[in-house]
Amino acid sequence: MSKKSLAILIILIAIILDQVIKIYVKTHFILGEEVVVFDWFRIHFTENNGMAMGFEFGGKGGKLFLTLFRLVAVSGIIYWLIQNIKKKVHNAVIIAIALIFSGAVGNIIDSVFYGVIFDGSNHKVATLFTDKPYGELFHGRVVDMFYFPLWEGVLPDWIPFIGGEMFTFFQYIFNPADAFISVGVALLFIFSKQAFPKDEPVIVKE
């Protein structure tokens, strides 16, 4: 399989998987509903207006800025991917960039379109392609659902600032797109020499 075909295949599978899971959760769960798969893994439906892992970003104006910034960013990522395909870099680098691109696009789809194709999820299951959307174009909310509370308990008193307080690890709720981005970044770190090769010094013979 060529590097170009590999990248296209990963992007298609990742974006479709991300959207299928998000649409299923959105159309089968009420906001805040939780299903316990294991004690350490739960499906917990939540939405956010901002960045990955549920972080918020500056209200309605900040939301629009973030969405537009993501659109610009994915343009840069796809250019980066094309250049690396031309350079025939290691497949792990191609996979990493393709995953990062897919994750960014997956969350952009939520931000751009979900506000106009879904109604609200408060106290009811949302309807897809509703005639009463909850938002407007470019102001959709990102759907999150994966929750891994691996450990919950009170921290020892000797820990500065947060000692004696209740703490959950891992407390963030995320979605497949976030996971793709995280895996992509991890791969780039592991294969950093292939992703960011240093130019060989030019030796001038006298």
Secondary structure, DSSP 8 states (H G I E B T S, - for coil): --HHHHHHHHHHHHHHHHHHHHHHHHHH--TT-EEEEETTEEEEEEEESSSGGG---SHHHHHHHHHHHHHHHHHHHHHHHHHHHHHT--HHHHHHHHHHHHHHHHHHHIIIIIHHHB---TTS---BT-SS-SS-TT---EEEEEE---EEEE--TTSTTTTTSEEEET--EE-HHHHHHHHHHHHHHHTHHHHS----------
